[in-house]
Amino acid sequence: MKKEGRPPALQPTVKQRILDVAEQCAQTRGFSGFSYADVAEKLLCTKASLHYHFPSKTDLGRALIERYRHVFGQALETIDRQAHGAREKLQSYVGLYDSVMRNDRMCLCGMLAAEYDTLPAPMQAELRLFFDANEAWLAAALEDGRRVGELAFRGSAKQRARILVGALEGAMLVARAYRDGRRFLSAVKQVLADLDVERAVEPGRQSA
């Protein structure tokens, strides 16, 4: 006898579509700027069907961040395999942010971080995991670059990684206010220039 109900094979597809639409809404409006009704309208479905997959908006938000973190992590693994040297890794990393801006969106986690105090605790925890993972990856790339003489900076690689993440997320927010991606690229160019070996040499002192 054929079982009634939603075919199991279709569930991942429906869930994916819900997450896709919700992610776009969150990246352009913020988490508090959209509702299940907005998602349902775009998908031409009922709110009840959304609750079937994500009982609460907290569940939806947590799933959004988890997926974003996973996809971002895969992108970083690809950079590790394909990039030649630390500087190329950093350029490719910046490219991830730039590609988001070119689609008139913001980094999902950067957008949500602006609403941090109003987010449910499970989402706050997922946000920290995203930024922790990014800072750890950047710190490793920075340390490798400094060890081989490709990059130069003061302080620990961990501290510099935090500065980079903060600079990128902040530059995106300001550029968004002006609807001008050139502002983002200009700010990033300066941040990366500060890692040049030549610039790290103190005035009046010759490099070895």
N, C-alpha and C positions, 0 to 999 in steps of 0.2 A: 504493500500500500504506500502510495506516495505521501510523504510528510508535507504538511502545510507549513507556511511561514516563509521567512526570508532565506533564499538559497545561500548556504555557507560560503560558496565560492564568490558571491557578490559582495559580501560584507567588507573585505579589505578595500574594494574599489569605492564603495560608498563612503567608508571611513576616510579614505584618501581624499576624496572630493570635499568632504566636510573640512578636513584639515587645510586643504589648499585655499579654500575660500576664507576660512577663519584667519589663516596666516596673512593673507593679503589685507584683510580688514585690520588686523592688529598692527601690521607694518605701516599702514597709512593713517589709521585713526587712533591707534592705541587700544589697549585691552578694554578700557572702560568706554570706548567710543563705539562699540558695536554690541549687538545682542543676538540671541538665537534667532530672533525674527529676521534680522538682517541676513544672516547666513541662509536661513530657510528660503527667503525671497530670492536670493541669487541662485539657489539650487532647485527652485521650484518644487519644494517639498514642504512637509509640515514640521513644526517644531517638535512634535512627538517623535518623529523619525530621528531627529538630532539627539534627543534625550535617550533614545535606544542605544546609541553608540557612546554618548558622553552624558551621563546622568546629570552632571552639574557643569557650570561654566568653569569651575575650578579644575574639573577633570579634563575639560577641553584645553584650558590654558597650560596645564602641566604636560599634556600630550604634545602640544605645539612646541614647547621648549625642548622636550626630549627629542622630538624628531629633528628640530633645527640643530640641536647639539650634535646629533648623530651625523646629519648631512655635512655639517661644518667639519666634523672630525674626519670624515671620509675625504673631504677636500684637502685637509692638511696632510693626510697620508699621501695623497696624490702629489702634492707639492714636494714632500720629502723624497718621493721616488724620482721625480722629474727635474727638480731644480738643481742647478750646478752652483753650489756655494751659498753662503748665508745671505748675501745681498740679494741674490735672485729669489731666495725663499721669501725674504721680506717684501720684495716687489710683488710677488705672486700673492702674498697674504693681503697686501693692500688692494690687489686686484679683486679679491673676493668682496670687499666693501664697495669698491667702485662699481662693480657689476650690479650690486643691489641698488645703488643710487641711480644708475642709468635706467632702471626700471621704475623710477619714481617711488621707491620704497626706502625704508630705513632698516638697519639691522634689527631683526625681531627682538633680540635680547637687549639691545641698546634702547629701543623704544619702550620695552617693558620696564627697564631699570629706572626710567624717568617716573614710573608709577609705583616704584618699589613699595612704598609705605602702605599703599592701598591694596596690594596684591595678597592673596591668600598665602599662608606659610608654605604649602607644598610648591607653589610657583616660585617663591623667593628662594627656596632651597635649590630648585632646578636652575635658576638664574646664576647662582653662585657657582654651581658646577660648570656651567658654560664658560664663565669668565676664568675660573680656576684652570680649566683645560687649555684655554687660549693663552693664558699667561705662562703656563708650564711649557707649552710648545714654543712660544716666542723666546722664553728664557734659554731653552736648549739651543735654538738657532743662533741667538745672540752670543752665547758662550762659545759655541763652535766657531763663529766668525771672529771673535776676539782671539781665540786660541791660535788660529792660523794667520792672524794679522790682517784679516779682511775688514774687520770692524774695530772701532775704538770708542770707548765710552767709560765714564767714571761710575763708580758704584757697582753694585752687584747686577748680574744679568736679570735677576728676579725683579729688582727695582726698576730697571730700564723697561722690562716687559710690561710692568704695570703702567708706566708712563706712556708707552706706545698704545696700549689698549685704550687708555683714557683719552689720549690725543685723537685717535681715530674716531671713537664714538662721539666725542665732543665736536670734532670737525664736521661730522655728518649732520649733527643737529643744527649747527650754525649754517651750514650750506643749504640745508633744507628750508630754513627761514627765508633765504634769499632765492630759493629755487635755482641755485647756481652751483653745479657740480665742480666748476673750476675752483671755487673757494676750497672745496675739500681737497682737490689734487694739489693746490698750492700749499696748503697747510701740511699735507703729508710729505711733500717734497722737502720742506724745511726740516721736518722731524727726521727723515731719513738722512738728510745732509749732515745732521748733527752726529751721525755715526761714522762719518768719513775719518779715515786715519789721519789725513793731512790736517783737518780741522782740530783734531784732538791734540796736536802738538802745541805746547804752550808758546806764547809770543816770545821771540828772542831766543828760542831754544831749537837747535837743529835736531831732526829725527835721526835715529841711529842708522 
